[in-house]
Amino acid sequence: MKFVCNRCHTSFTIRDGELSGRDLRDMKCVLCEGPMQLEPVPVQQDDAPTPLQLRTGKSRKMLIALAEQALAERVCQTLRGLDWRIVRAETAAAALNHLENTPYDLVFLHDRDVPPNRCHEPVLRYLQQLPMILRRAVLVCLLCEQKPTLDFKAALCAGVNLVVNVQDVERLPGILSDMMEQHETSYEIFEDELRRRRTSL
């Protein structure tokens, strides 16, 4: 069965057997914890559930905060097969609402939407002002028109983790896989060092 979240509009597919004994009126979105649509829509045969649609335990969540719809759709299509929950936000207000209510592992912004156009500048400002313990859990990817992919100097100057040229969107699965592994490894080392220092005090 398919369910749609009334708050973030994410759709989830749940196998019929997984619903036995559950009160459908109390269903909550696993992404934003908003109320789910009460009227389930039957799943079509070609809509088989995938781990991306519903998982138990820790799942990765991605916010695609891109005002340019064609680019947002390209990113979604490219990343659809990955084991991530994808949420789209077309405006800065929608993106901020998502970020304030749900922790995300990955956030996409577009350089056209940050200064000088300032469409998603509040999103970048919000992310940069998070306490470090929260900010380091989020990988921020800036899609750029001019800058080359993996330009770490440009990423540092922009206050993001990763820069990807829009011409390389189709390479995102490989780029993200490598970057997420490096990001997680770096912070595992950092956390281990913090634990070691705490125990030695």
Stockholm file with secondary structure:
# STOCKHOLM 1.0

chainA/1-201         MKFVCNRCHTSFTIRDGELSGRDLRDMKCVLCEGPMQLEPVPVQQDDAPTPLQLRTGKSRKMLIALAEQALAERVCQTLRGLDWRIVRAETAAAALNHLENTPYDLVFLHDRDVPPNRCHEPVLRYLQQLPMILRRAVLVCLLCEQKPTLDFKAALCAGVNLVVNVQDVERLPGILSDMMEQHETSYEIFEDELRRRRTSL
#=GR chainA/1-201 SS CEEEBTTTCCEEECCGGGGTTCCGGGCBCTTTCCBBCSSCBCCCTTCCCCTTTCCSSCCEEEEECCSCHHHHHHHHHHHTTSSEEEEECSSHHHHHHHHHHSCCSEEEEETTTSTTSCSSHHHHHHHHTSCHHHHTTCEEEEEESSSCTTCHHHHHHHTCSEEEEGGGGGGHHHHHHHHHHHHHHHHHHHHHHHHHHHHHC
#=GC SS_cons         CEEEBTTTCCEEECCGGGGTTCCGGGCBCTTTCCBBCSSCBCCCTTCCCCTTTCCSSCCEEEEECCSCHHHHHHHHHHHTTSSEEEEECSSHHHHHHHHHHSCCSEEEEETTTSTTSCSSHHHHHHHHTSCHHHHTTCEEEEEESSSCTTCHHHHHHHTCSEEEEGGGGGGHHHHHHHHHHHHHHHHHHHHHHHHHHHHHC
//
